[in-house]
Amino acid sequence: MNILDKRAFYLLEVSSCGGIRAAAEHLHINPSVVSRQVRSLERELGMALLERQGRHMMLTEAGLLVVDSFLAQRRLNSELGDTLSRLRNLQAGKVVVSVGDGFVDSFINYVMKRVSEHYPDVLIEIKTGIYYPREPHEMVANDEVDIAITYGPISDPRLVVHSFERGPLCALVAPFHLLARQESVTVAELLQHKLIFLPDVSGSQQFVNALFSAAGQPATPAYRCNLHSVSRRMASAGIGVSFMTAAAASNEIQAGQLMAIPVAHPLAASSQGNLVRRAGRRLSPAADYLWKLMLTMQ
């Protein structure tokens, strides 16, 4: 019996996404494939691994044991690969990095060039955008990526977290937008305009939601997209108001495509970015070099 095979991976995805169809969409496969694999594992074990609770599929006690064991085994496999690579003193290999969309320009300009010079044979895989069902720090904890840089406060004992200041939260608008003439903008004023939000699962959107909640004025967006870059493009076209730091939109601001108007609220006065890796995991030489560069990334 080999419980911790691909079937356990499908079970993990179903539990993360909340259903078979959602998991299949996330994996870009037919739902029947996911369903068949999970049923095969249930038949082999002789017990149910999933149960329906409302609109979502949840793990049974047995399913939780299988998923926890699968994640533990994947973590051990990853650590074994890292250790063997160090023992062979290989310069080749692969480093997987999750970089929040608002940090991509800094990462490429400041980190990638140096890594490519020091480790020319190492494959650097960059994952960006907003991930569903798992946030980047969860992907680090589960060894899906080696290092992640993300937005918003994180407190997780599984992770080594280096936090840094990103500056005040701003409303990004086109130069011809009504708000572009203002030195700051209140939450009440923002509610008079069409707002562009990101998915609620993203750290930056959670920060924006907390801001409106703290002001006692919950907001309903006119538009929602899943990339900071798309949000900035919509704002620069005059479609609405997006939210992020001036640093995240520095290229568009310097090009005169966007104006960054600080939001006049104590919660918006400062924001936080995070560089994270899993606690207890020794990074490969290339990943360790990349981590040290990212610690000083502007």
TARAHU-V574871 format. One record per residue. N is the residue number from 1. PSI is psi as a letter, one per 30 degrees, with the letter a starting at -180 (NA if undefined). BURIAL is + if it has 24 or more other C-alpha atoms within 12 Angstrom, else -. Layout:
# TARAHU-V574871
N/PSI/BURIAL
N/PSI/BURIAL
This chain:
# TARAHU-V574871
1/k/-
2/i/-
3/e/+
4/h/+
5/a/-
6/f/-
7/e/+
8/e/+
9/e/+
10/e/+
11/e/+
12/e/+
13/e/+
14/e/+
15/e/+
16/e/+
17/f/+
18/g/+
19/l/+
20/e/+
21/e/+
22/e/+
23/e/+
24/e/+
25/e/-
26/e/-
27/f/-
28/h/-
29/l/-
30/k/-
31/e/-
32/e/-
33/e/-
34/e/+
35/e/+
36/e/-
37/e/+
38/e/+
39/e/+
40/e/+
41/e/+
42/e/+
43/e/-
44/e/-
45/f/-
46/g/-
47/l/-
48/k/+
49/f/+
50/k/+
51/k/+
52/k/-
53/j/-
54/b/-
55/f/-
56/l/-
57/k/+
58/l/+
59/k/+
60/l/-
61/e/-
62/e/-
63/e/+
64/e/-
65/e/-
66/e/+
67/e/+
68/e/-
69/e/-
70/e/+
71/e/+
72/e/-
73/e/-
74/e/+
75/e/+
76/e/-
77/e/-
78/e/+
79/e/+
80/e/-
81/e/-
82/e/+
83/e/-
84/e/-
85/e/-
86/e/-
87/e/-
88/f/-
89/h/-
90/k/-
91/f/+
92/l/-
93/a/+
94/k/+
95/k/+
96/k/+
97/k/+
98/j/+
99/j/+
100/k/+
101/e/+
102/f/+
103/f/+
104/e/+
105/e/-
106/e/+
107/e/+
108/e/+
109/e/-
110/e/-
111/e/+
112/e/+
113/e/-
114/e/-
115/e/+
116/f/-
117/e/-
118/e/-
119/i/+
120/f/-
121/g/-
122/k/+
123/k/-
124/j/+
125/k/-
126/k/+
127/k/+
128/a/+
129/a/+
130/k/+
131/k/+
132/k/+
133/f/+
134/k/+
135/l/+
136/e/+
137/f/+
138/e/+
139/e/+
140/e/+
141/e/+
142/g/+
143/g/+
144/f/+
145/l/+
146/e/+
147/k/+
148/k/+
149/k/+
150/a/+
151/k/+
152/l/+
153/k/+
154/k/+
155/j/-
156/j/-
157/f/-
158/f/-
159/k/+
160/k/+
161/k/+
162/j/+
163/l/+
164/l/+
165/k/-
166/f/+
167/l/+
168/l/+
169/k/+
170/l/+
171/k/+
172/k/+
173/l/+
174/l/+
175/f/+
176/g/-
177/l/+
178/e/+
179/f/+
180/f/+
181/f/-
182/k/-
183/f/-
184/l/+
185/k/+
186/l/+
187/e/+
188/e/-
189/e/+
190/e/+
191/f/+
192/g/-
193/l/+
194/k/+
195/k/+
196/j/+
197/l/+
198/l/+
199/k/+
200/f/+
201/f/+
202/k/+
203/e/+
204/e/+
205/e/+
206/e/+
207/e/+
208/e/+
209/e/+
210/e/+
211/e/+
212/e/+
213/e/-
214/e/-
215/f/-
216/g/-
217/i/-
218/k/-
219/k/+
220/j/-
221/l/+
222/f/-
223/l/-
224/k/+
225/l/+
226/g/+
227/k/+
228/e/+
229/e/+
230/e/+
231/e/+
232/e/+
233/e/+
234/e/+
235/e/+
236/f/+
237/f/-
238/g/+
239/e/+
240/a/+
241/k/+
242/l/+
243/k/+
244/a/+
245/l/+
246/e/+
247/e/+
248/f/+
249/g/+
250/e/+
251/e/+
252/e/+
253/e/+
254/e/-
255/f/-
256/g/-
257/f/+
258/l/+
259/k/+
260/j/+
261/j/+
262/k/+
263/k/+
264/i/+
265/k/+
266/e/-
267/f/+
268/f/+
269/f/-
270/l/+
271/l/+
272/k/+
273/l/+
274/k/+
275/k/+
276/k/+
277/l/+
278/k/+
279/k/-
280/f/-
281/k/+
282/k/+
283/l/+
284/l/+
285/e/+
286/e/+
287/e/+
288/e/+
289/e/+
290/e/+
291/e/+
292/e/-
293/e/+
294/f/+
295/f/+
296/g/-
297/k/+
298/NA/-
